[in-house]
Every structure is written in structure tokens, then in C-alpha cells.
Amino acid sequence: MQYSSGMKATIIKRILPPNEESVTVVNQETGASAQTLYNWKKQAAEGMLDNEASALLPNDRKPGEKLTLLLESKGLDRESRGEWLRSRGLHSEHLPQWEQEMKSCRN
């Protein structure tokens, strides 16, 4: 499976400090293979990943990425959501905006 640079950056941020989520958990939630995640983690540690992905603006994300992020955000309490948003380079206003975009796509 091919991942956009934005999705890849979001996934990498989850497995690197300060988040350091388990590769197993991220694998199960994103579908990225564990080996792919370990490779990305190693590449990030060696500075081999481009910075282009981290410069991706929230509104430049693909619809699938927005949906994934919306779904992730739904299980968070208010306090955790702020940290989660910051770790992904997002602001609270992006979520309702994306939700509205998804609703308008259904119609």
C-alpha cells in the first residue's frame, strides 16, 4: 500500500518520541505493516526522511487521511484531544470543518 507523505508523517509522529506509541497498536489502527513502521522509525532516526511531509498543511490532506484523523479524535476526551491535535500539527477548528466536508460528500 502506498501512503501519502502527510499520512506517513502522521503515522511516524505516533511511533516517535514524545508519543512513542506501540508499533503493534499503530499497525492495527492504520494497516501499515509492522516492518514498514520499523523501517520508517529507523529512517527517521537516521534523518533519512524528507521534511516535506511534516510541512503538509492540514487542509492539504487527502480525504482518507482526514477521515482517519476524525475517527481517531472521536475516542479522545477534551484534555487528551489538545495534545493529540498538537502532535499531528492540527487545530481544533480543523475537525468540525473536515466533518462538514465529509457530510457534504455524502449528499
C-alpha positions as CSV (number, residue, x, y, z in Angstrom):
1,M,0.0,0.0,0.0
2,Q,1.2,3.5,-0.9
3,Y,1.0,6.2,1.8
4,S,0.9,9.9,1.1
5,S,3.6,12.0,2.7
6,G,1.0,13.5,5.1
7,M,-0.3,10.2,6.3
8,K,3.2,8.8,6.6
9,A,4.2,11.9,8.7
10,T,1.2,11.4,11.0
11,I,2.0,7.8,11.5
12,I,5.7,8.4,12.1
13,K,4.9,11.0,14.7
14,R,2.9,8.4,16.6
15,I,5.8,6.0,17.0
16,L,8.5,8.5,17.7
17,P,9.1,10.4,21.0
18,P,7.4,12.0,22.7
19,N,4.3,9.9,21.7
20,E,6.1,6.6,21.4
21,E,3.0,4.6,20.7
22,S,3.4,0.8,20.3
23,V,4.2,-0.3,16.7
24,T,1.7,-3.1,17.2
25,V,-1.1,-0.6,18.1
26,V,-0.3,1.7,15.3
27,N,-0.1,-1.2,12.9
28,Q,-3.6,-2.4,13.9
29,E,-5.1,1.1,13.7
30,T,-3.5,2.2,10.4
31,G,-2.9,-1.0,8.5
32,A,0.7,-0.2,7.9
33,S,2.8,-3.3,8.4
34,A,4.9,-3.6,11.4
35,Q,8.0,-4.0,9.2
36,T,7.1,-0.8,7.4
37,L,6.7,1.1,10.7
38,Y,10.1,-0.2,11.9
39,N,11.7,0.9,8.7
40,W,10.2,4.4,8.9
41,K,11.2,4.7,12.5
42,K,14.8,3.7,11.6
43,Q,14.8,6.2,8.6
44,A,13.5,9.0,10.8
45,A,16.2,8.3,13.5
46,E,18.9,8.4,10.7
47,G,17.5,11.6,9.3
48,M,16.6,9.9,6.0
49,L,13.0,11.1,5.8
50,D,12.1,14.3,4.0
51,N,10.8,17.2,5.8
52,E,8.2,17.8,3.1
53,A,5.7,15.5,4.9
54,S,5.9,17.5,8.2
55,A,5.2,20.7,6.3
56,L,1.9,19.4,5.0
57,L,-0.9,21.8,5.8
58,P,-4.0,20.3,7.5
59,N,-6.3,21.3,4.6
60,D,-3.9,19.7,2.1
61,R,-4.6,16.3,3.5
62,K,-6.4,13.7,1.4
63,P,-10.0,12.8,2.3
64,G,-9.0,9.4,3.6
65,E,-6.4,10.9,5.9
66,K,-8.9,13.4,7.2
67,L,-11.4,10.6,7.8
68,T,-8.8,8.6,9.7
69,L,-7.9,11.6,11.8
70,L,-11.5,12.4,12.5
71,L,-12.1,8.8,13.7
72,E,-9.0,8.9,15.9
73,S,-10.2,12.1,17.5
74,K,-13.6,10.7,18.4
75,G,-12.3,8.5,21.2
76,L,-10.4,11.3,23.0
77,D,-11.6,13.3,26.0
78,R,-11.3,17.0,25.8
79,E,-7.9,17.1,27.7
80,S,-6.3,14.4,25.6
81,R,-7.6,16.0,22.3
82,G,-5.4,19.1,22.7
83,E,-2.2,17.1,23.0
84,W,-3.3,14.8,20.2
85,L,-4.0,17.8,17.9
86,R,-0.6,19.4,18.6
87,S,1.2,16.1,17.9
88,R,-0.4,16.0,14.5
89,G,0.0,19.7,13.6
90,L,-3.7,20.4,13.7
91,H,-6.0,22.9,15.4
92,S,-9.4,22.2,16.9
93,E,-11.2,24.0,14.1
94,H,-10.0,21.5,11.5
95,L,-12.1,18.6,12.9
96,P,-15.5,20.2,12.5
97,Q,-14.5,21.6,9.1
98,W,-13.5,18.1,7.9
99,E,-16.6,16.6,9.4
100,Q,-18.7,19.0,7.4
101,E,-16.7,18.2,4.3
102,M,-17.4,14.5,4.8
103,K,-21.1,15.1,5.3
104,S,-21.3,17.2,2.1
105,C,-19.6,14.5,0.1
106,R,-22.3,12.0,1.2
107,N,-25.1,14.1,-0.4
